[in-house]
Amino acid sequence: MQASITVVPWPQFALAELPAMLADVPLAVVEFWAADCLFSRLLAPTRAVLEQRYGSRLLMRRCVVQGAEPRCAELGVSALPALLLFRRGRCVRRWIGEMHFSLVTSVIDATLSGMELR
């Protein structure tokens, strides 16, 4: 029997809100997505597992790309889905397109470990 995963909706925001949202946050993952993108919808189980694994240790948000494509390109978002890892407001890692869950979690784990040592 396979365990069920509850998909938790991450709060959404407009791209213009990004700097203020990240100003006082030690670590955040932001998903860039589009409603009409199948690959964005396929990322839902990964979001659920990240939420269960990290809870309050990591801020998790979603940003709709439509209408903000030029600004997204400035952040290095060239395709969807995209996850960006921010540390103290600065992007430290990007995953664009298809991503392997274990790679995402290993980078987040290492970043959290490094932060706890300081």
N, CA and C atoms as a LAMMPS dump frame, in Angstrom:
ITEM: TIMESTEP
0
ITEM: NUMBER OF ATOMS
354
ITEM: BOX BOUNDS ff ff ff
-5.0000000000000000e+02 5.0000000000000000e+02
-5.0000000000000000e+02 5.0000000000000000e+02
-5.0000000000000000e+02 5.0000000000000000e+02
ITEM: ATOMS id mol type element x y z
1 1 1 N 0.839 -1.177 0
2 1 2 C 0 0 0
3 1 3 C 0.886 1.244 0
4 2 1 N 0.6 2.158 -0.887
5 2 2 C 1.386 3.376 -1.009
6 2 3 C 0.848 4.45 -0.07
7 3 1 N 1.757 5.176 0.564
8 3 2 C 1.349 6.266 1.461
9 3 3 C 0.794 7.415 0.632
10 4 1 N -0.235 8.038 1.118
11 4 2 C -0.799 9.174 0.394
12 4 3 C -0.062 10.443 0.791
13 5 1 N 0.003 11.354 -0.15
14 5 2 C 0.659 12.634 0.073
15 5 3 C -0.395 13.72 -0.059
16 6 1 N -0.508 14.533 0.946
17 6 2 C -1.434 15.656 0.906
18 6 3 C -0.72 16.857 0.297
19 7 1 N -1.295 17.374 -0.764
20 7 2 C -0.691 18.529 -1.423
21 7 3 C -1.124 19.785 -0.679
22 8 1 N -0.152 20.468 -0.121
23 8 2 C -0.397 21.694 0.63
24 8 3 C -0.153 22.875 -0.3
25 9 1 N -1.14 23.743 -0.495
26 9 2 C -0.915 24.888 -1.38
27 9 3 C 0.022 25.906 -0.734
28 10 1 N 1.076 26.235 -1.437
29 10 2 C 1.986 27.264 -0.942
30 10 3 C 1.358 28.62 -1.211
31 11 1 N 1.517 29.576 -0.31
32 11 2 C 1.003 30.923 -0.564
33 11 3 C 1.627 31.516 -1.833
34 12 1 N 0.808 32.241 -2.577
35 12 2 C 1.284 32.865 -3.806
36 12 3 C 1.543 34.343 -3.577
37 13 1 N 2.392 34.912 -4.417
38 13 2 C 2.697 36.328 -4.334
39 13 3 C 3.012 36.857 -5.718
40 14 1 N 2.981 38.159 -5.853
41 14 2 C 3.379 38.81 -7.101
42 14 3 C 4.883 39.04 -7.064
43 15 1 N 5.504 38.972 -8.207
44 15 2 C 6.953 39.092 -8.285
45 15 3 C 7.464 40.408 -7.701
46 16 1 N 6.688 41.467 -7.815
47 16 2 C 7.099 42.762 -7.262
48 16 3 C 7.266 42.698 -5.742
49 17 1 N 6.613 41.734 -5.092
50 17 2 C 6.689 41.588 -3.641
51 17 3 C 7.923 40.802 -3.18
52 18 1 N 8.661 40.21 -4.109
53 18 2 C 9.768 39.324 -3.755
54 18 3 C 10.818 39.958 -2.847
55 19 1 N 11.366 41.122 -3.157
56 19 2 C 12.399 41.689 -2.274
57 19 3 C 11.915 41.903 -0.836
58 20 1 N 10.716 42.422 -0.678
59 20 2 C 10.188 42.652 0.673
60 20 3 C 9.922 41.342 1.393
61 21 1 N 9.441 40.345 0.652
62 21 2 C 9.134 39.058 1.262
63 21 3 C 10.402 38.374 1.774
64 22 1 N 11.506 38.528 1.065
65 22 2 C 12.743 37.841 1.422
66 22 3 C 13.653 38.648 2.342
67 23 1 N 13.295 39.872 2.633
68 23 2 C 14.165 40.78 3.384
69 23 3 C 14.658 40.207 4.708
70 24 1 N 13.786 39.596 5.473
71 24 2 C 14.155 39.101 6.805
72 24 3 C 14.072 37.582 6.918
73 25 1 N 14.135 36.886 5.787
74 25 2 C 13.976 35.431 5.787
75 25 3 C 15.338 34.771 5.592
76 26 1 N 15.753 33.906 6.522
77 26 2 C 17.052 33.244 6.378
78 26 3 C 17.134 32.331 5.158
79 27 1 N 16.056 31.553 4.894
80 27 2 C 16.088 30.606 3.782
81 27 3 C 14.69 30.448 3.204
82 28 1 N 14.601 30.509 1.875
83 28 2 C 13.296 30.4 1.213
84 28 3 C 13.435 29.659 -0.106
85 29 1 N 12.392 28.915 -0.452
86 29 2 C 12.28 28.301 -1.767
87 29 3 C 11.08 28.946 -2.448
88 30 1 N 11.31 29.432 -3.667
89 30 2 C 10.237 30.057 -4.431
90 30 3 C 10.046 29.252 -5.708
91 31 1 N 8.813 28.83 -5.929
92 31 2 C 8.471 28.122 -7.158
93 31 3 C 7.899 29.123 -8.149
94 32 1 N 8.448 29.157 -9.349
95 32 2 C 7.913 29.97 -10.429
96 32 3 C 7.104 29.028 -11.312
97 33 1 N 5.846 29.395 -11.582
98 33 2 C 4.952 28.48 -12.276
99 33 3 C 3.94 29.229 -13.131
100 34 1 N 3.237 28.459 -13.955
101 34 2 C 2.147 28.988 -14.772
102 34 3 C 1.003 27.991 -14.728
103 35 1 N -0.21 28.491 -14.634
104 35 2 C -1.388 27.631 -14.508
105 35 3 C -1.565 26.727 -15.721
106 36 1 N -1.169 27.198 -16.895
107 36 2 C -1.362 26.405 -18.105
108 36 3 C -0.164 25.503 -18.43
109 37 1 N 0.774 25.384 -17.505
110 37 2 C 1.974 24.572 -17.721
111 37 3 C 1.816 23.211 -17.023
112 38 1 N 1.761 22.156 -17.797
113 38 2 C 1.619 20.814 -17.235
114 38 3 C 2.764 20.495 -16.287
115 39 1 N 3.972 20.869 -16.645
116 39 2 C 5.129 20.553 -15.812
117 39 3 C 5.068 21.269 -14.46
118 40 1 N 4.497 22.465 -14.454
119 40 2 C 4.301 23.168 -13.184
120 40 3 C 3.339 22.399 -12.293
121 41 1 N 2.28 21.879 -12.888
122 41 2 C 1.313 21.107 -12.101
123 41 3 C 1.914 19.801 -11.581
124 42 1 N 2.833 19.236 -12.329
125 42 2 C 3.47 17.983 -11.91
126 42 3 C 4.408 18.168 -10.723
127 43 1 N 4.737 19.398 -10.384
128 43 2 C 5.616 19.673 -9.256
129 43 3 C 4.87 19.612 -7.911
130 44 1 N 3.554 19.498 -7.939
131 44 2 C 2.756 19.494 -6.707
132 44 3 C 3.218 18.456 -5.687
133 45 1 N 3.484 17.211 -6.062
134 45 2 C 3.953 16.253 -5.052
135 45 3 C 5.284 16.647 -4.416
136 46 1 N 6.166 17.249 -5.19
137 46 2 C 7.447 17.711 -4.634
138 46 3 C 7.211 18.807 -3.619
139 47 1 N 6.3 19.729 -3.913
140 47 2 C 5.958 20.785 -2.95
141 47 3 C 5.458 20.18 -1.652
142 48 1 N 4.606 19.157 -1.766
143 48 2 C 4.032 18.532 -0.574
144 48 3 C 5.119 17.895 0.287
145 49 1 N 6.051 17.212 -0.335
146 49 2 C 7.113 16.545 0.417
147 49 3 C 8.05 17.582 1.05
148 50 1 N 8.346 18.652 0.332
149 50 2 C 9.187 19.72 0.903
150 50 3 C 8.503 20.326 2.126
151 51 1 N 7.206 20.542 2.037
152 51 2 C 6.446 21.105 3.164
153 51 3 C 6.517 20.169 4.369
154 52 1 N 6.33 18.879 4.132
155 52 2 C 6.382 17.901 5.226
156 52 3 C 7.786 17.788 5.807
157 53 1 N 8.783 17.846 4.961
158 53 2 C 10.165 17.64 5.413
159 53 3 C 10.725 18.84 6.162
160 54 1 N 10.433 20.059 5.691
161 54 2 C 11.086 21.247 6.255
162 54 3 C 10.19 22.117 7.122
163 55 1 N 8.895 22.052 6.928
164 55 2 C 7.974 22.823 7.762
165 55 3 C 8.378 24.275 7.906
166 56 1 N 8.52 24.728 9.133
167 56 2 C 8.798 26.146 9.4
168 56 3 C 10.278 26.524 9.253
169 57 1 N 11.156 25.561 8.99
170 57 2 C 12.583 25.895 8.839
171 57 3 C 12.891 26.555 7.504
172 58 1 N 11.905 26.555 6.625
173 58 2 C 12.106 27.041 5.268
174 58 3 C 10.831 27.729 4.799
175 59 1 N 10.933 28.976 4.35
176 59 2 C 9.787 29.687 3.793
177 59 3 C 9.554 29.148 2.385
178 60 1 N 8.325 28.771 2.069
179 60 2 C 7.998 28.224 0.759
180 60 3 C 6.868 29.03 0.149
181 61 1 N 7.115 29.553 -1.053
182 61 2 C 6.13 30.397 -1.732
183 61 3 C 6.097 30.068 -3.221
184 62 1 N 5.018 30.519 -3.887
185 62 2 C 4.859 30.346 -5.33
186 62 3 C 4.686 31.71 -5.982
187 63 1 N 5.246 31.854 -7.169
188 63 2 C 5.125 33.095 -7.931
189 63 3 C 4.611 32.769 -9.332
190 64 1 N 3.5 33.373 -9.707
191 64 2 C 2.945 33.187 -11.041
192 64 3 C 3.789 33.993 -12.03
193 65 1 N 4.158 33.345 -13.116
194 65 2 C 5.068 33.964 -14.084
195 65 3 C 4.343 34.892 -15.056
196 66 1 N 3.104 34.57 -15.445
197 66 2 C 2.407 35.357 -16.456
198 66 3 C 2.424 36.841 -16.124
199 67 1 N 2.87 37.626 -17.093
200 67 2 C 2.921 39.07 -16.933
201 67 3 C 4.209 39.578 -16.316
202 68 1 N 5.063 38.693 -15.853
203 68 2 C 6.312 39.119 -15.208
204 68 3 C 7.523 38.445 -15.852
205 69 1 N 7.377 38.005 -17.097
206 69 2 C 8.438 37.253 -17.755
207 69 3 C 9.781 37.986 -17.801
208 70 1 N 9.824 39.295 -18.122
209 70 2 C 11.136 39.965 -18.154
210 70 3 C 11.845 39.946 -16.796
211 71 1 N 11.123 40.177 -15.745
212 71 2 C 11.729 40.168 -14.399
213 71 3 C 12.16 38.753 -14.011
214 72 1 N 11.359 37.755 -14.387
215 72 2 C 11.736 36.357 -14.113
216 72 3 C 13.038 36.013 -14.833
217 73 1 N 13.177 36.478 -16.055
218 73 2 C 14.407 36.223 -16.814
219 73 3 C 15.615 36.835 -16.11
220 74 1 N 15.441 37.996 -15.481
221 74 2 C 16.533 38.616 -14.719
222 74 3 C 16.974 37.728 -13.562
223 75 1 N 16.049 36.923 -13.033
224 75 2 C 16.368 36.014 -11.929
225 75 3 C 16.909 34.675 -12.421
226 76 1 N 16.993 34.512 -13.748
227 76 2 C 17.502 33.265 -14.304
228 76 3 C 16.447 32.22 -14.546
229 77 1 N 15.187 32.603 -14.476
230 77 2 C 14.098 31.669 -14.747
231 77 3 C 13.859 31.673 -16.252
232 78 1 N 14.343 30.613 -16.915
233 78 2 C 14.27 30.537 -18.372
234 78 3 C 13.251 29.516 -18.855
235 79 1 N 12.741 28.683 -17.959
236 79 2 C 11.747 27.665 -18.298
237 79 3 C 10.983 27.311 -17.029
238 80 1 N 9.907 26.557 -17.224
239 80 2 C 9.095 26.139 -16.087
240 80 3 C 9.037 24.624 -16.025
241 81 1 N 8.855 24.091 -14.834
242 81 2 C 8.824 24.778 -13.553
243 81 3 C 10.225 25.213 -13.145
244 82 1 N 10.284 26.104 -12.195
245 82 2 C 11.57 26.56 -11.675
246 82 3 C 11.452 26.718 -10.16
247 83 1 N 12.446 26.234 -9.459
248 83 2 C 12.564 26.453 -8.014
249 83 3 C 13.829 27.248 -7.786
250 84 1 N 13.728 28.311 -7.001
251 84 2 C 14.897 29.096 -6.634
252 84 3 C 15.049 29.063 -5.128
253 85 1 N 16.268 28.838 -4.673
254 85 2 C 16.582 28.824 -3.251
255 85 3 C 17.246 30.145 -2.903
256 86 1 N 16.65 30.862 -1.97
257 86 2 C 17.171 32.165 -1.536
258 86 3 C 17.705 32.042 -0.114
259 87 1 N 18.878 32.594 0.088
260 87 2 C 19.462 32.669 1.429
261 87 3 C 19.701 34.14 1.74
262 88 1 N 19.014 34.61 2.767
263 88 2 C 19.076 36.026 3.163
264 88 3 C 18.841 36.976 1.973
265 89 1 N 17.842 36.64 1.163
266 89 2 C 17.436 37.502 0.062
267 89 3 C 18.22 37.342 -1.23
268 90 1 N 19.243 36.499 -1.232
269 90 2 C 20.071 36.312 -2.428
270 90 3 C 19.86 34.905 -2.976
271 91 1 N 19.659 34.804 -4.282
272 91 2 C 19.458 33.495 -4.895
273 91 3 C 20.783 32.731 -4.874
274 92 1 N 20.759 31.542 -4.254
275 92 2 C 21.981 30.734 -4.154
276 92 3 C 21.904 29.458 -4.989
277 93 1 N 20.71 29.104 -5.498
278 93 2 C 20.584 27.897 -6.315
279 93 3 C 19.313 27.959 -7.124
280 94 1 N 19.394 27.466 -8.368
281 94 2 C 18.228 27.392 -9.256
282 94 3 C 18.08 25.967 -9.776
283 95 1 N 16.838 25.52 -9.841
284 95 2 C 16.51 24.276 -10.522
285 95 3 C 15.487 24.649 -11.579
286 96 1 N 15.826 24.43 -12.842
287 96 2 C 14.972 24.822 -13.961
288 96 3 C 14.534 23.563 -14.703
289 97 1 N 13.231 23.467 -14.975
290 97 2 C 12.722 22.314 -15.708
291 97 3 C 12.643 21.086 -14.817
292 98 1 N 12.871 19.94 -15.422
293 98 2 C 12.786 18.683 -14.674
294 98 3 C 13.881 18.641 -13.612
295 99 1 N 13.5 18.254 -12.415
296 99 2 C 14.468 18.226 -11.312
297 99 3 C 14.276 16.956 -10.506
298 100 1 N 15.354 16.428 -10.004
299 100 2 C 15.272 15.234 -9.177
300 100 3 C 15.136 15.673 -7.724
301 101 1 N 14.132 15.131 -7.056
302 101 2 C 13.819 15.531 -5.691
303 101 3 C 15.016 15.4 -4.753
304 102 1 N 15.787 14.319 -4.868
305 102 2 C 16.909 14.101 -3.946
306 102 3 C 17.989 15.168 -4.116
307 103 1 N 18.152 15.691 -5.317
308 103 2 C 19.125 16.773 -5.526
309 103 3 C 18.661 18.05 -4.832
310 104 1 N 17.381 18.353 -4.953
311 104 2 C 16.825 19.545 -4.309
312 104 3 C 16.987 19.448 -2.789
313 105 1 N 16.601 18.321 -2.22
314 105 2 C 16.672 18.182 -0.761
315 105 3 C 18.114 18.142 -0.259
316 106 1 N 19.032 17.568 -1.032
317 106 2 C 20.428 17.536 -0.567
318 106 3 C 21.018 18.944 -0.496
319 107 1 N 20.682 19.794 -1.451
320 107 2 C 21.17 21.175 -1.423
321 107 3 C 20.526 21.947 -0.272
322 108 1 N 19.225 21.778 -0.071
323 108 2 C 18.543 22.46 1.03
324 108 3 C 19.095 21.982 2.364
325 109 1 N 19.295 20.663 2.519
326 109 2 C 19.854 20.115 3.763
327 109 3 C 21.235 20.693 4.045
328 110 1 N 22.086 20.733 3.023
329 110 2 C 23.439 21.27 3.205
330 110 3 C 23.401 22.751 3.57
331 111 1 N 22.506 23.502 2.949
332 111 2 C 22.387 24.931 3.25
333 111 3 C 21.9 25.135 4.68
334 112 1 N 20.888 24.367 5.08
335 112 2 C 20.403 24.466 6.466
336 112 3 C 21.485 24.077 7.458
337 113 1 N 22.254 23.036 7.179
338 113 2 C 23.329 22.602 8.061
339 113 3 C 24.372 23.698 8.219
340 114 1 N 24.737 24.322 7.121
341 114 2 C 25.711 25.407 7.159
342 114 3 C 25.223 26.594 7.957
343 115 1 N 23.928 26.858 7.9
344 115 2 C 23.367 27.976 8.647
345 115 3 C 23.339 27.676 10.15
346 116 1 N 23.1 26.417 10.501
347 116 2 C 23.007 26.051 11.917
348 116 3 C 24.373 26.06 12.588
349 117 1 N 25.445 25.921 11.812
350 117 2 C 26.796 25.913 12.376
351 117 3 C 27.278 27.298 12.747
352 118 1 N 26.648 28.32 12.193
353 118 2 C 27.093 29.696 12.438
354 118 3 C 26.446 30.3 13.632
